[in-house]
Amino acid sequence: MSGAVPGARLAAVCDTIPERAESIGKKHNVPWFKDRFEMMEKMGDQLDVVSILTPSGLHAQHTIDMAKYRKHLVVEKPMALTLSDADQMIAACDRAGVRLFVVKQNRYNLPVKKLREALEAGRFGKLVLGTVRVRWCRTQKYYDQDSWRGTWAYDGGVFANQASHHVDLLQWMMGDVESVFAKTSTALVNVETEDTGVVIVRFKNGALGVIEATTATRPKDLEGSISVLGEKGAVEIAGFAVNEMKTWNFTDATAADDEVLSKYRNNPPNVYGFGHNEYLNKVVESIREGRSALVDGLEGRKSLELISAIYESVETGKEVFLRFVPKKCRLGLIPGAPALEI
């Protein structure tokens, strides 16, 4: 397969479930494998980048395994489920001299890019409040598709999975986090983790934040949004996946503001594909031109630390200040599991 991302093509696929690997391999006319090591031994000299799309709790070991082959790595969100795993992933890639890219495709949504530009231009003045809302529908059928879904060891709940992109956006827009206080519940499905939660955030710049996340919206998805309020302006991006510019108001208006709501009202039609393509385009550019990545391992770790602090607060019932060492957070814990093979 070629053409979706200029300058790149799919060279091979691997899945521990042979039927899945075979189906994708045949669909795109590429070799398929059920063992990642066999794939690398047979195809390694034909590969430049390995994309890791496995359950979140396996990202760390798979990243470390692939880094040994000295291939650049693209890892889906969240990069890992524990901070120690994230640190070992970064260290493994540094030792191997390869790039680590963490997928945060919503940063490339057109309305999101306009919001970031306004922040960088100082148009908000003093930041006051940032809010993200994830109101999606995931029924028991969704969680029953794979045994790892909704587990502490391999997935995490709505904060680690569905809302991780929105947590990343909030921190990217509002700045470094000072502390969090969180509450969660498992409202409508039978899983280990939460399907609903709320978080109060205090940022180091004095602004406050709210994270509202649930997969218990019924009967269908309602919204995935972000709003930023400052002393000189307010912006809200709504839609199902932060893809719809809803509010764009600034005290010091410019001529270009009149076009924003119309020109950037919506992302291109394929909201779930546009950001991914843009992200992968930047991966190719970054490798070819030696540019720094928008979201590398260190940047990906920031949102993971925030998510870990949220779960620490849930378990302790207390406000958690970053930076911290997780003690009660259950995310990514596998009792009796051996240490990562580095």
C-alpha positions in Angstrom: 0.0 0.0 0.0 1.4 3.4 -0.9 0.0 6.9 -1.5 -1.8 7.5 1.8 1.3 9.0 3.3 3.6 10.5 0.6 7.1 9.0 0.8 6.0 5.9 2.8 4.5 2.5 2.0 3.3 -0.4 4.0 5.9 -3.2 3.8 4.7 -5.9 6.2 2.1 -6.5 9.0 2.2 -8.6 12.1 -0.5 -9.8 14.6 -0.5 -12.6 17.2 -4.0 -13.5 15.8 -3.0 -15.0 12.4 -6.4 -14.4 10.8 -6.1 -10.7 11.4 -2.5 -10.5 10.1 -3.4 -12.6 7.0 -6.5 -10.5 6.2 -4.6 -7.2 6.3 -1.6 -8.6 4.5 -3.6 -10.0 1.7 -5.8 -6.8 1.5 -2.6 -4.7 0.9 -0.6 -7.3 -0.9 2.3 -7.3 1.7 3.9 -10.1 3.7 2.2 -11.0 7.0 3.5 -12.6 10.2 2.2 -13.7 13.6 5.6 -13.3 15.3 7.3 -9.8 15.5 10.8 -11.3 15.8 10.3 -13.4 12.7 9.0 -10.3 10.8 12.1 -8.3 11.8 14.5 -11.1 10.9 13.0 -11.6 7.5 12.0 -8.0 6.6 14.2 -5.9 8.7 16.5 -4.6 5.9 13.3 -3.4 4.1 11.9 -1.5 7.0 12.6 2.1 8.2 9.8 2.6 10.7 7.8 0.2 12.9 4.3 1.2 14.0 3.2 -0.3 17.3 -0.6 -0.7 17.5 -0.9 -3.2 20.3 -2.8 -3.0 23.6 -1.4 -0.1 25.6 0.0 -2.4 28.3 2.3 -4.0 25.7 3.7 -0.9 24.2 6.7 -0.7 26.4 8.0 -4.3 25.8 7.3 -4.1 22.1 9.0 -0.7 21.8 12.1 -2.0 23.6 12.1 -5.2 21.4 11.9 -3.2 18.1 14.4 -0.6 19.2 17.0 -3.3 19.3 16.6 -3.6 15.5 17.5 0.1 15.2 14.2 1.1 13.5 12.4 4.3 14.2 9.1 3.7 16.1 5.6 5.1 16.0 3.6 4.2 19.1 -0.1 4.7 19.6 -1.5 6.5 22.6 -0.9 6.3 25.4 2.8 5.5 25.0 2.7 3.2 28.0 0.7 2.7 31.2 3.4 3.4 33.7 5.9 6.1 34.0 8.7 3.6 34.6 7.8 1.8 31.3 7.8 5.2 29.5 11.2 6.0 30.8 12.6 2.6 29.7 11.1 3.1 26.2 12.8 6.5 25.9 16.1 5.1 27.2 16.0 2.1 24.8 15.4 4.4 21.8 18.2 6.7 22.9 20.6 3.8 23.2 19.7 2.5 19.8 19.8 5.9 18.2 16.3 5.8 16.9 13.4 8.2 17.0 10.3 7.6 19.1 7.1 9.2 18.0 3.9 9.1 20.1 0.6 9.4 18.1 -1.4 12.5 19.2 -3.2 13.1 15.9 -5.8 15.6 17.3 -3.0 18.2 17.5 -3.3 18.4 13.7 -7.0 19.0 13.5 -7.5 22.3 11.7 -9.5 24.1 14.5 -6.9 22.9 17.1 -4.1 24.3 15.1 -5.8 27.7 15.0 -6.3 27.6 18.8 -2.7 26.8 19.3 -1.7 29.7 17.0 -3.8 32.1 19.0 -2.2 30.9 22.3 1.3 31.3 20.9 0.4 34.8 19.7 -0.6 35.8 23.2 -4.2 36.6 22.2 -5.8 35.2 25.4 -3.7 37.2 27.8 -3.9 35.6 31.2 -5.3 32.1 31.0 -8.3 31.5 33.3 -9.9 28.2 32.6 -9.5 25.2 30.3 -12.0 22.4 29.9 -12.2 19.2 27.9 -15.3 17.0 27.6 -15.4 13.5 26.3 -18.9 12.2 26.2 -18.8 9.0 24.1 -20.7 5.8 23.9 -18.9 2.5 24.5 -21.3 -0.4 25.3 -20.5 -3.7 26.9 -20.2 -5.2 23.4 -17.2 -2.8 22.7 -15.4 -4.0 25.8 -16.1 -7.7 25.1 -14.4 -7.6 21.7 -11.0 -8.2 23.3 -10.1 -9.5 26.7 -7.6 -6.7 27.4 -10.2 -3.9 27.1 -11.1 -2.2 30.3 -8.4 -3.9 32.3 -5.8 -2.1 34.5 -3.0 -4.2 33.2 -3.4 -3.6 29.5 -5.8 -0.7 28.9 -7.0 1.5 31.7 -10.3 3.3 31.7 -11.8 6.3 29.9 -8.9 8.6 31.1 -6.1 6.4 29.8 -7.9 5.3 26.6 -10.6 7.4 25.1 -9.7 10.7 26.8 -6.0 10.5 26.6 -5.9 12.7 23.4 -8.0 15.4 25.2 -5.9 15.3 28.3 -2.9 15.9 26.0 -4.6 18.8 24.3 -5.6 20.4 27.6 -2.0 20.3 28.9 -0.6 21.4 25.5 -2.8 24.5 25.5 -2.9 25.4 29.2 0.7 24.6 30.2 2.4 22.6 33.0 0.1 21.1 35.6 0.6 21.8 39.3 -2.0 19.4 40.8 -5.1 17.3 40.1 -8.0 16.0 42.2 -10.2 13.3 40.6 -13.3 11.1 41.1 -14.4 8.2 39.0 -17.1 5.5 38.7 -18.0 2.5 36.7 -21.5 3.3 35.8 -22.9 1.2 32.9 -20.5 -1.6 32.0 -18.8 -4.6 33.7 -15.1 -3.8 33.5 -12.2 -3.4 36.0 -11.7 0.3 35.3 -13.8 3.4 35.2 -16.1 4.4 32.5 -16.8 7.9 33.9 -14.7 10.5 35.7 -14.2 14.2 36.5 -10.9 16.0 37.3 -10.1 19.4 38.7 -6.8 20.7 37.5 -4.6 23.5 38.7 -2.0 24.7 36.3 1.4 26.3 37.3 0.4 29.5 35.7 -2.6 29.8 38.1 -5.3 28.8 35.7 -7.8 26.1 36.5 -9.0 23.2 34.4 -11.8 20.6 34.3 -11.6 17.2 32.6 -15.0 15.5 32.1 -14.8 12.0 30.5 -17.2 9.2 30.1 -18.0 6.3 27.8 -21.4 6.0 29.4 -23.2 8.4 27.1 -26.3 6.7 25.6 -27.4 5.9 23.0 -24.5 7.4 20.9 -21.5 9.7 21.0 -22.3 13.3 22.1 -19.1 15.3 22.0 -15.3 15.5 22.3 -14.5 19.2 23.0 -12.0 21.7 24.4 -12.5 25.3 25.5 -9.9 27.8 26.6 -10.9 31.0 28.4 -8.6 34.0 29.0 -8.8 37.6 30.0 -8.8 38.7 26.4 -10.7 35.9 24.6 -12.6 32.6 24.5 -12.4 29.7 22.1 -14.5 26.5 22.1 -13.8 23.6 19.7 -16.6 21.0 19.7 -17.8 18.2 17.5 -17.3 14.4 18.1 -13.5 14.7 18.0 -12.4 18.3 18.7 -13.1 19.0 15.0 -15.6 21.8 15.0 -14.8 25.5 15.7 -17.8 26.6 17.7 -16.7 29.8 19.4 -13.9 32.3 18.4 -14.1 35.5 20.4 -11.3 38.0 21.2 -11.3 41.4 22.8 -8.7 42.6 20.3 -10.4 41.5 17.1 -8.5 41.2 13.8 -9.8 41.2 10.2 -8.8 37.5 9.9 -11.1 36.6 12.8 -14.2 37.0 10.6 -13.0 34.0 8.5 -12.1 31.6 11.3 -15.6 30.3 12.1 -16.4 29.7 8.5 -13.0 28.5 7.2 -12.2 26.4 10.2 -15.7 25.4 11.2 -15.0 21.8 10.4 -12.1 19.5 9.9 -11.9 17.8 6.5 -14.6 15.1 6.1 -12.7 12.1 7.5 -12.2 13.4 11.0 -10.7 10.1 12.2 -8.3 9.9 9.3 -7.2 13.4 8.6 -5.1 13.9 11.8 -3.5 10.5 11.5 -2.4 11.2 7.9 -1.0 14.6 8.9 0.8 13.1 11.9 2.4 10.4 9.7 3.3 13.0 7.1 5.2 14.8 9.8 6.9 11.6 10.9 8.3 11.1 7.4 9.4 14.7 7.2 11.0 14.5 10.6 13.1 11.4 9.7 14.1 12.6 6.3 14.9 16.2 7.2 16.2 15.6 10.8 13.5 17.8 12.3 12.3 17.5 15.9 9.0 15.7 16.4 5.9 17.6 17.7 5.3 14.6 20.0 8.3 12.5 20.9 8.8 10.2 23.9 9.4 13.1 26.4 6.3 15.0 25.1 4.2 11.8 25.2 5.3 11.2 28.8 3.8 14.5 30.0 0.2 13.4 29.4 1.0 10.0 30.8 2.2 11.6 34.0 -1.0 13.6 34.2 -3.1 10.5 33.7 -1.1 8.6 36.3 -1.7 11.5 38.7 -5.4 11.3 38.0 -5.5 7.6 39.0 -3.3 8.3 42.0 -5.8 10.9 43.2 -8.7 8.4 42.7 -7.1 5.8 44.8 -5.9 8.1 47.6 -8.9 10.5 47.6 -6.4 13.3 47.8 -5.1 16.2 45.6 -1.9 14.9 43.8 0.9 17.3 43.0 3.1 16.7 40.0 5.9 15.6 39.8 5.2 12.5 41.9 6.1 8.9 42.3 3.0 6.7 41.8 2.2 4.6 44.9 -1.5 3.7 44.6 -2.1 4.2 40.9 -3.3 0.8 39.5 -2.7 1.7 35.9 -0.5 -0.8 34.1 0.0 -3.0 37.1 0.4 -6.8 36.5 0.8 -8.7 39.8 3.9 -10.9 39.7 4.9 -9.8 36.2 8.6 -10.1 35.3 10.7 -7.0 34.6 10.9 -5.6 31.1 13.5 -7.2 28.9 15.8 -4.4 27.9 
